[in-house]
C-alpha cells in the first residue's frame, strides 16, 4: 500500500506538535510519563526561582517546580511535583536556597523526623535561605577595604620608586661596595701585621702564661698570709686588750699626777724645780765649794798637816 506524501506530512506534523507539547509541558515542570504528588509552600519572596527548577534532597533531585502563583499580600504560593516513590514526612521544611553565585534558586527539602507522611496537595513549611552573594557581602566589604589599602601601598611604592630615589639607592649601594672593598683591604693589612708579629704575640702569650703561673704560686702564698693574719686576729680577739689598755691608762694617770706634783711647790723635788731661792743657795754653795777646792789646791798645807819628822806645823 502506497502512502501519499500528504499523509506522511500530516503524520509528521502531528508527531512534531505532540513532541512540542510534551517538551513544553516538561519544561513547565509537568512529568508527562510519570505520576507525581503535588506539594505547596508559601514564600515571602521567590527571587531567583523559576518554573522547572529542581526539588532536591541532599543534592539529589526528586521533583521540579511546576507552578507559582502571586497573592494580593505579596506572598507567592509555589507548587512542586515530587515523584510518588519518595515519601515526604509532613514536618519537612521546604527551603528556598541559592545554588550558585549568580543567585539561581532551588527548593531543598530538609526531611523531618515525623512518622506521618504528607499527602498529595499538602502544604509544607517554607523557609528562605539568603543567597550566596548576600552571605559573601561581609567578605566583599573586607576585600574592598583590603584592596583600598593595597592600592594605597602600591601608590606609596610608586612614589618611592621614582628615578631620583633609584639614583640615591644606586649611590648607596655603590658606597656600600666601596666600604666593603676598604674593609677587605684593612682586613688584609691586619692579617699581614698579625703574621709579621706572630712571634712577638707568641712571646707575649708565653709571658702571660708565666705570669699566670706566678700568680697561681703567689695566690698560695697569699692564702698562707691570710691564714696567719686570721690566726693573729683571732689571738688579738682572744687576748685581754681591755685590761692592758686600762693598766696603760692608769699608768698615764699616775704619771700625770706625779708631773703635777713636780710642777707644784710641794715636796723637795717641786721646791727644787720651782723655788729660785734654793737654786740660788745651791748655786752659791757650789761656788763656795769650788773656791774651797781652789784654795786647797793652792795652799794644801793649810788643810793637810804631814811631816816625815813629825814637825808641828805653824
Secondary structure, 3 states (H helix, E strand, C coil): CCCCHHHHHHHHHHHHHHHHHHHHHHHCCCCCCCCEEEEEEEECCCCCCCCCCEEEECCEEEEEEEEEEECCCCCEEEEEEEECCCCCECCCEEEEEECCCCCCEEEEEECCCCCCECCCCCECEEEECCCHHHHCHHHHHHHHHHHHHHHHHHHHHHHHCCHHHHHHHHHHHHHHHHHHHHHHHHHHHHHHHHHHCHHHHHHHHHHHHHHHHHHHHHHHHHHHHHHHHHHHHHHHHHCCHHHHHHHHHHHHHHHHHHHHHHHCCCCHHHHHHHCHHHHHHHHHHHHHHHHHHHHHHHCHHHCCCCCCCCCCCC
